[in-house]
Structures are given as structure tokens and as C-alpha cells.
Amino acid sequence: MALNGGPQFKFTEAVSFAVDCKTQEEVDELWEKLTKGGEESQCGWLKDRYGLSWQINPTVLGEMLADKDPKKAGRVMAAMLKMKKIDIKTLKKAYEQG
């Protein structure tokens, strides 16, 4: 629940909803719905039409970033930093390089 505090209290990036998605289809659906009237940002972040920040990330992203092999995790991070909406296929390609 969010309280409409009027024009003097606006949403900021200090508060965001984080959504872990199991599939690319889930990422795509949420991204499309939430950016309608809002705006895309970097690395899975967006603002909805009300200015509320969201993080739409696939669960597999966290798993790959936590890999014990720093090279794998680093390649995934580098790939993610180039994205707005997270693309699982591109992340997996970066992860499996080497």
C-alpha cells in the first residue's frame, strides 16, 4: 500500500519494489505493463506512471552474480550494466563464455 501524500511528498528511488521473476516472459510482461506511462532506467530499474521505482530482475541474475568464479560473475555484471530490461539469454551467454 502507498499513501498519496499530495504534491509535497513525492516518490523517490529511496524506495522501490523489487520483483524476482522466474522467466523472461514474466520479466517482459511486468516491464511492458509498468513502463506504460512511466520510464525505463538501467539494470532492471524502471518508474511506473506514478513515479514509483521498481526493480524487475530474473532470479537467475542473482544466482549468476553469486557464482564463486569471479570471472563468470564479472561477465554477467558487465552484460547487465549494458541493459535496461534484463535479458536472461544474454546473461546466460555471458556466464557461459570462457
C-alpha positions as CSV (number, residue, x, y, z in Angstrom):
1,M,0.0,0.0,0.0
2,A,1.2,3.5,-0.8
3,L,-0.2,6.7,0.6
4,N,-0.9,9.6,-1.6
5,G,0.9,12.4,0.3
6,G,-0.1,15.1,-2.1
7,P,2.3,17.2,-4.2
8,Q,4.7,18.0,-1.4
9,F,5.6,14.2,-0.8
10,K,6.8,12.6,-4.0
11,F,8.2,9.1,-4.7
12,T,12.0,8.8,-5.0
13,E,14.4,6.0,-5.8
14,A,15.0,5.7,-2.0
15,V,12.0,3.3,-2.1
16,S,11.4,0.7,-4.8
17,F,9.6,-2.6,-5.2
18,A,11.9,-5.5,-6.2
19,V,10.3,-8.3,-8.1
20,D,12.1,-11.6,-8.7
21,C,10.9,-13.2,-12.0
22,K,11.4,-16.9,-12.8
23,T,11.1,-16.5,-16.6
24,Q,11.9,-14.0,-19.4
25,E,8.1,-13.9,-20.1
26,E,7.4,-12.7,-16.6
27,V,10.1,-10.0,-16.9
28,D,8.7,-8.9,-20.3
29,E,5.1,-8.8,-19.1
30,L,5.9,-6.8,-15.9
31,W,8.3,-4.5,-17.8
32,E,5.7,-3.7,-20.5
33,K,2.9,-3.1,-18.1
34,L,4.9,-1.0,-15.6
35,T,6.7,1.2,-18.1
36,K,3.4,2.1,-19.9
37,G,3.2,5.8,-19.0
38,G,6.4,5.5,-17.0
39,E,10.0,5.4,-17.9
40,E,12.8,2.8,-18.3
41,S,16.1,3.0,-16.4
42,Q,19.2,0.9,-16.3
43,C,19.9,-2.6,-14.9
44,G,16.3,-3.7,-14.5
45,W,15.0,-0.5,-12.9
46,L,12.0,1.5,-14.1
47,K,9.5,4.0,-12.9
48,D,5.8,3.4,-13.3
49,R,3.3,6.1,-14.4
50,Y,3.0,7.3,-10.7
51,G,6.8,7.7,-10.4
52,L,7.3,4.7,-8.2
53,S,10.6,2.8,-8.8
54,W,10.6,-0.9,-9.5
55,Q,13.4,-3.5,-9.9
56,I,12.4,-6.2,-12.3
57,N,15.0,-8.9,-12.2
58,P,15.2,-12.6,-13.0
59,T,16.1,-14.9,-10.1
60,V,18.9,-16.4,-12.2
61,L,20.6,-13.0,-12.3
62,G,21.3,-13.2,-8.5
63,E,22.4,-16.8,-8.8
64,M,24.9,-16.0,-11.6
65,L,26.3,-12.9,-9.8
66,A,26.8,-15.0,-6.7
67,D,28.9,-17.6,-8.6
68,K,32.2,-18.5,-6.8
69,D,34.0,-17.9,-10.1
70,P,34.7,-14.2,-10.2
71,K,35.2,-14.2,-13.9
72,K,31.8,-15.6,-14.6
73,A,30.1,-13.2,-12.2
74,G,32.1,-10.3,-13.7
75,R,31.0,-11.1,-17.2
76,V,27.4,-11.3,-16.1
77,M,27.7,-7.9,-14.3
78,A,29.3,-6.3,-17.4
79,A,26.4,-7.6,-19.5
80,M,23.8,-6.5,-17.1
81,L,25.2,-3.0,-16.9
82,K,24.5,-2.5,-20.6
83,M,20.8,-3.4,-20.3
84,K,17.7,-1.6,-19.4
85,K,15.2,-4.5,-19.3
86,I,17.1,-7.6,-18.2
87,D,17.5,-10.3,-20.9
88,I,18.2,-13.8,-19.5
89,K,19.5,-15.2,-22.7
90,T,22.2,-12.5,-22.9
91,L,23.1,-13.0,-19.3
92,K,23.5,-16.8,-19.8
93,K,25.6,-16.3,-22.9
94,A,28.0,-14.0,-20.9
95,Y,28.0,-16.5,-18.0
96,E,28.9,-19.5,-20.2
97,Q,31.7,-17.7,-22.1
98,G,35.2,-18.7,-21.4
